[in-house]
Amino acid sequence: MLLEDFSDGAERRWQYLSDRVMGGVSDGGAVIGQEDGARFALLAGDVSTANNGGFIQLRRDLVTALPANSTGLEMTVRGRNGPYFVHLRTRDTRRPWQFYQAQFPTSEGWTDVALTWADFSAKGRGLTATLAPTDIVSIGLVAYGRDHAAEVAIRSITVTQD
């Protein structure tokens, strides 16, 4: 099931966030671009762990629940200075530091990456160890946790199913 191909309206579906909302100093931005007829989102900037910071993020809220029989995500990505992360928030992630996280590698060319729900680990106290796909309310593409010049692009996100 195709979740995102960055077609018309993607600018309204995705939101850029950084650690500046909580006093951090990371700086960046996100744009929707097009190359060889395919649209993509680019997240880029300088991630800094100074001042208890350390992230820039491109996040989308989900308007409908993912299927109960879904098994994970497949994404087409490219980037430099990886790895990068996908952060999922659920109905139970009430605090900013609560999320489910999976790491993925990048290369300078477009690469397909598959993540199963089991690849995601709970971050922050109070979350269940097991991620239920029907509880996911947002997905984020994140440069996180270390000082670096981030540059990661994503062309598509597909939800895999049994």
C-alpha positions in Angstrom: 0.0 0.0 0.0 1.6 3.3 -1.1 1.7 5.7 1.8 3.6 8.6 0.2 5.0 9.4 -3.2 5.4 13.2 -2.5 2.9 14.0 -5.2 0.7 17.1 -5.2 0.0 18.5 -1.7 3.1 16.9 -0.1 4.1 20.3 1.2 0.9 20.4 3.3 1.2 16.8 4.6 4.8 17.1 5.9 6.2 19.4 8.6 9.8 20.3 9.4 10.7 20.3 13.1 14.0 20.7 15.0 15.3 20.6 18.5 14.9 24.4 18.6 11.4 23.8 19.9 13.1 22.7 23.2 16.1 24.9 23.3 18.5 23.0 21.0 20.6 24.7 18.3 20.2 22.3 15.3 19.4 24.2 12.1 18.0 22.9 8.8 15.0 22.7 6.6 13.0 20.5 4.2 11.9 20.9 0.6 9.9 18.9 -1.9 11.9 18.5 -5.2 11.6 16.6 -8.5 14.2 14.7 -10.4 13.7 12.5 -13.5 9.9 12.8 -13.2 9.9 11.6 -9.6 9.1 13.8 -6.6 11.0 13.5 -3.3 11.4 15.2 0.1 14.9 16.5 1.1 15.8 17.0 4.8 19.1 18.8 5.3 20.9 20.8 7.9 23.4 20.9 10.7 22.5 18.6 13.7 24.1 19.7 17.0 23.9 18.0 20.3 24.8 21.3 22.1 22.3 22.5 24.6 20.7 19.0 25.0 19.6 19.0 21.3 20.4 16.8 18.5 17.7 16.4 15.8 16.1 17.7 12.7 12.9 16.0 11.4 10.4 15.9 8.6 7.1 14.5 10.0 3.7 13.6 8.6 0.6 12.9 10.6 -1.5 9.9 9.4 -5.1 10.6 8.7 -6.2 6.9 8.7 -4.9 4.0 10.6 -2.5 1.5 9.0 -3.8 -2.0 8.3 -3.6 -4.4 11.2 -2.0 -7.0 8.9 0.8 -4.5 7.9 4.3 -5.8 8.5 6.5 -2.7 8.1 7.7 0.0 5.7 9.6 0.1 2.5 11.2 3.3 1.5 13.3 4.6 -1.4 16.0 6.9 0.1 19.4 8.4 -0.5 21.7 10.5 1.6 25.1 11.5 2.9 26.5 11.3 6.4 24.1 8.6 7.6 22.7 6.6 9.2 19.3 8.2 9.6 16.2 7.2 11.4 12.4 6.7 11.1 10.5 7.8 14.2 6.9 6.6 14.6 4.6 8.1 17.1 1.5 6.3 18.4 -1.6 7.1 20.4 0.4 6.4 23.5 3.4 8.7 22.8 2.3 11.7 24.7 5.8 13.2 25.5 8.1 14.6 22.9 10.9 12.2 23.8 8.6 9.1 23.4 8.7 7.4 20.0 9.5 4.2 18.2 12.8 4.3 16.3 14.5 2.3 13.5 17.8 3.1 11.9 18.5 2.8 8.2 21.5 3.3 6.0 21.8 5.5 3.0 24.0 5.9 -0.1 24.5 8.7 -2.6 22.2 6.8 -5.1 18.6 5.9 -4.6 18.3 2.7 -2.5 15.3 0.7 -1.3 15.2 0.1 2.4 12.9 -2.3 4.2 12.0 -2.0 7.9 9.7 -4.4 9.8 7.8 -3.3 12.8 10.2 -5.5 14.9 13.0 -3.2 13.7 11.5 -0.3 15.7 12.4 0.0 19.4 10.6 2.0 22.0 12.3 5.2 23.2 11.2 6.9 26.3 9.6 5.4 29.4 6.1 4.2 29.5 5.9 2.7 26.0 5.1 -0.9 25.2 7.9 -2.9 23.7 5.7 -4.1 20.8 4.6 -1.6 18.1 1.0 -2.0 16.9 0.6 -0.6 13.4 -3.0 0.4 14.0 -1.8 2.7 16.8 0.6 4.7 14.6 -0.4 8.3 14.2 2.7 9.9 12.6 5.9 9.0 10.7 9.1 11.1 10.8 12.3 11.1 8.8 15.0 12.1 11.3 18.7 13.1 11.5 19.4 12.4 15.1 21.7 12.0 18.0 25.1 13.2 16.8 26.8 16.3 15.5 26.8 16.1 11.7 25.8 17.8 8.4 22.6 15.9 7.5 21.3 15.3 4.0 18.7 12.7 3.4 16.0 12.4 0.7 13.1 10.1 0.5 11.1 9.3 -2.7 8.5 6.9 -1.5 7.1 5.1 1.5 5.1 1.9 1.1 3.4 -0.1 3.9 4.1 -3.8 3.5 1.4 -6.3 4.3 1.0 -10.1 4.7 
